[in-house]
Amino acid sequence: MKTIKTGDTTWENRHETFVENIKDLYELGNEDNLDALDGYNDTTTGLQALIADAIATQTPLRALGSGWSWTQIATVNGGVMMDTKPLNTVFDISAASVSAAYTGSPQYLLFAQSGNGIWELGEHLRARNLSLKTSGASNGQTIAGAIGTGAHGSAFDFGAVQDFVVGLHLIVGPNRHIWLERASAPVVSAAFIQNLQTELVQDDDLFNAVLVSFGSFGIVHGVMVETEDLFLLETYMDRMPYDDSLKTIMQTLDFSNANLPCGTERPYHFSVLLNPYDMANGAYVTTMYKRPYQPNYTPPVDNAAGIGPGDDAACFMGTLTEVVPALIPTLVNKVLGASLTLFNKQFGTLGEIFNNTTLRGKLLSAAVGMPIAYSTQVADLMLSINNTIGPFTGIFSFRFVKGTSATMGFTRFGQTCVMELDAPYSDTTYNYYTQVWQQLENAQIPFTFHWGKVNEVTPTRIANMYGPAATDWIAARNKLLDADTIKIFTNPILQQWGLDTVLP
Ligand SMILES: Cc1cc2nc3c(=O)[nH]c(=O)nc-3n(C[C@H](O)[C@H](O)[C@H](O)COP(=O)(O)OP(=O)(O)OC[C@H]3O[C@@H](n4cnc5c(N)ncnc54)[C@H](O)[C@@H]3O)c2cc1C
């Protein structure tokens, strides 16, 4: 494995919202002179050597994806960060690599090294007439980085990114790496295990714990993903009254009485965006319907502001700047007017619709998950408290996603509504977030924080949000990692969250 020690002693996240002091940043890469499998296995050995060295020198270590998170979860104060993006080999899977007990079809499986970008996987799959099942609104994350925080899209009959992962190759220490999959859903054959020179562990609880684990279970070296046939999304964004009819859909995801662009057809994606300064003209409602792929369509083009159909508010909210409160409504309306163009029957593949990797301006983003039944209570609360704790320099966005089986996935409610609050970087925005979380707690709304976005996670909140699941997660970490390895994969934020416990 190539390890380039950059000598960097500071690291800044992509949003430039914090700078971390580090010992070094290593750029990792596969050796060029080896074939794909030998190169992959050589990198496994290299990653183990880095862990051994970190233990020997008592240096904290952490894998970095694309650096898109707002929380300090990919960083490690005083430690070594490993840039995994160049680790982007992919392997198509043959029948010989698949267990006889696997219930799916090998042609839909893809084994990807952890640094592959979501966009890279999309391009690879498209050439094979396949597609990922979902992605976030933007696709600049690496596959391991996206699952590391439980990144979600808005496919409410499917789930979040980690929900299409069916196997994980995990480096759990200097002398051990494992292939982890669910005992209830075996995937790979003995030949596959032999090819990776690894050890098979089939365990539902361990697998679910590792899925969303913010870099705390060692290094995810590769993931097996289930894909599907390439499809098109038929997409619309309309303005609709925020009335009982829309509220009922938000609370139930029951479309049987819907008056949406394709009538009562159940969409693949449904999201609602509320501009508190222009409610008279209705909510922005995005619906996307899944269609079989056919080549005769016109892919989306960016509008003048560079915003495409699948983009979320994060893509343009950074263009807002802080102004005095009295000017906020005008400013938000002006930016939305320039950036959000309604669209009608626009077609694209998943990768074409959710394609944005461009960040505009310095922004903050927070997101919380809640059961869908609470979505309109929260929306109404947000509109009303905007008059007291606001005005918020942004909009309120609601997306819907099926509950995840990941132990610490924040989309953990059977049907989860994710409210996103994107706004310019400022102390005012941070203060506003603090007050919103307090208001949600005062109203006794059950909610969880997106691990990778601005949040105020505390041990007490984790206990309230996850109950025994958090203890199970800690137990799984202690089962898979020895005490030395746990120590080097512990960073300050994990300690702050109270998830760093070493069990006797
Ligand atoms: C413009 C924009 C839009 C966004 N849209 C969405 C969205 O629609 N939905 C959503 O849910 N989120 C969204 N996010 C948040 C983002 O998806 C998450 O923060 C995601 O985790 C970032 O992925 P990354 O590759 O940048 O990972 P990083 O931020 O670099 O890392 C995330 C975590 O993964 C760990 N990690 C990375 N690689 C490995 C590895 N190989 N082994 C072990 N651990 C690893 C890191 O240590 C860290 O703990 C958005 C962010 C931006 C900037």
Ligand as a Chemical Component Dictionary entry (heavy atoms), coordinates in Angstrom:
data_LIG
# 
_chem_comp.id                   LIG 
_chem_comp.type                 NON-POLYMER 
_chem_comp.pdbx_formal_charge   0 
_chem_comp.three_letter_code    LIG 
# 
loop_
_chem_comp_atom.comp_id 
_chem_comp_atom.atom_id 
_chem_comp_atom.alt_atom_id 
_chem_comp_atom.type_symbol 
_chem_comp_atom.charge 
_chem_comp_atom.model_Cartn_x 
_chem_comp_atom.model_Cartn_y 
_chem_comp_atom.model_Cartn_z 
_chem_comp_atom.pdbx_ordinal 
LIG C1  C1  C 0 -23.730 19.242 0.216  1  
LIG C2  C2  C 0 -23.997 18.144 1.195  2  
LIG C3  C3  C 0 -25.153 17.428 1.082  3  
LIG C4  C4  C 0 -25.437 16.408 1.985  4  
LIG N1  N1  N 0 -26.575 15.720 1.809  5  
LIG C5  C5  C 0 -26.874 14.729 2.666  6  
LIG C6  C6  C 0 -28.035 13.952 2.480  7  
LIG O1  O1  O 0 -28.804 14.135 1.536  8  
LIG N2  N2  N 0 -28.308 13.001 3.390  9  
LIG C7  C7  C 0 -27.487 12.765 4.437  10 
LIG O2  O2  O 0 -27.799 11.888 5.243  11 
LIG N3  N3  N 0 -26.360 13.451 4.632  12 
LIG C8  C8  C 0 -26.038 14.432 3.770  13 
LIG N4  N4  N 0 -24.888 15.127 3.954  14 
LIG C9  C9  C 0 -23.987 14.737 5.065  15 
LIG C10 C10 C 0 -22.988 13.677 4.580  16 
LIG O3  O3  O 0 -23.622 12.756 3.729  17 
LIG C11 C11 C 0 -22.428 12.861 5.758  18 
LIG O4  O4  O 0 -21.793 13.712 6.660  19 
LIG C12 C12 C 0 -21.449 11.766 5.288  20 
LIG O5  O5  O 0 -21.118 10.944 6.360  21 
LIG C13 C13 C 0 -20.187 12.362 4.688  22 
LIG O6  O6  O 0 -19.472 11.363 4.012  23 
LIG P1  P1  P 0 -17.916 11.538 3.771  24 
LIG O7  O7  O 0 -17.491 10.551 2.759  25 
LIG O8  O8  O 0 -17.578 12.941 3.549  26 
LIG O9  O9  O 0 -17.364 11.037 5.185  27 
LIG P2  P2  P 0 -16.522 11.827 6.277  28 
LIG O10 O10 O 0 -17.280 13.009 6.707  29 
LIG O11 O11 O 0 -15.130 12.004 5.802  30 
LIG O12 O12 O 0 -16.531 10.713 7.428  31 
LIG C14 C14 C 0 -17.735 10.310 8.028  32 
LIG C15 C15 C 0 -17.432 9.193  9.032  33 
LIG O13 O13 O 0 -17.114 8.002  8.322  34 
LIG C16 C16 C 0 -15.890 7.471  8.839  35 
LIG N5  N5  N 0 -15.196 6.772  7.757  36 
LIG C17 C17 C 0 -14.918 7.217  6.523  37 
LIG N6  N6  N 0 -14.279 6.268  5.829  38 
LIG C18 C18 C 0 -14.129 5.210  6.656  39 
LIG C19 C19 C 0 -13.526 3.926  6.528  40 
LIG N7  N7  N 0 -12.940 3.519  5.396  41 
LIG N8  N8  N 0 -13.559 3.101  7.596  42 
LIG C20 C20 C 0 -14.136 3.476  8.758  43 
LIG N9  N9  N 0 -14.716 4.674  8.924  44 
LIG C21 C21 C 0 -14.715 5.523  7.884  45 
LIG C22 C22 C 0 -15.115 8.678  9.331  46 
LIG O14 O14 O 0 -14.146 8.319  10.295 47 
LIG C23 C23 C 0 -16.240 9.492  9.941  48 
LIG O15 O15 O 0 -16.496 9.056  11.237 49 
LIG C24 C24 C 0 -24.542 16.119 3.052  50 
LIG C25 C25 C 0 -23.363 16.838 3.150  51 
LIG C26 C26 C 0 -23.093 17.828 2.226  52 
LIG C27 C27 C 0 -21.813 18.557 2.311  53 
# 
loop_
_chem_comp_bond.comp_id 
_chem_comp_bond.atom_id_1 
_chem_comp_bond.atom_id_2 
_chem_comp_bond.value_order 
_chem_comp_bond.pdbx_ordinal 
LIG C1  C2  SING 1  
LIG C2  C3  SING 2  
LIG C2  C26 DOUB 3  
LIG C3  C4  DOUB 4  
LIG C4  N1  SING 5  
LIG C4  C24 SING 6  
LIG N1  C5  DOUB 7  
LIG C5  C6  SING 8  
LIG C5  C8  SING 9  
LIG C6  O1  DOUB 10 
LIG C6  N2  SING 11 
LIG N2  C7  SING 12 
LIG C7  O2  DOUB 13 
LIG C7  N3  SING 14 
LIG N3  C8  DOUB 15 
LIG C8  N4  SING 16 
LIG N4  C9  SING 17 
LIG N4  C24 SING 18 
LIG C9  C10 SING 19 
LIG C10 O3  SING 20 
LIG C10 C11 SING 21 
LIG C11 O4  SING 22 
LIG C11 C12 SING 23 
LIG C12 O5  SING 24 
LIG C12 C13 SING 25 
LIG C13 O6  SING 26 
LIG O6  P1  SING 27 
LIG P1  O7  DOUB 28 
LIG P1  O8  SING 29 
LIG P1  O9  SING 30 
LIG O9  P2  SING 31 
LIG P2  O10 DOUB 32 
LIG P2  O11 SING 33 
LIG P2  O12 SING 34 
LIG O12 C14 SING 35 
LIG C14 C15 SING 36 
LIG C15 O13 SING 37 
LIG C15 C23 SING 38 
LIG O13 C16 SING 39 
LIG C16 N5  SING 40 
LIG C16 C22 SING 41 
LIG N5  C17 SING 42 
LIG N5  C21 SING 43 
LIG C17 N6  DOUB 44 
LIG N6  C18 SING 45 
LIG C18 C19 SING 46 
LIG C18 C21 DOUB 47 
LIG C19 N7  SING 48 
LIG C19 N8  DOUB 49 
LIG N8  C20 SING 50 
LIG C20 N9  DOUB 51 
LIG N9  C21 SING 52 
LIG C22 O14 SING 53 
LIG C22 C23 SING 54 
LIG C23 O15 SING 55 
LIG C24 C25 DOUB 56 
LIG C25 C26 SING 57 
LIG C26 C27 SING 58 
# 
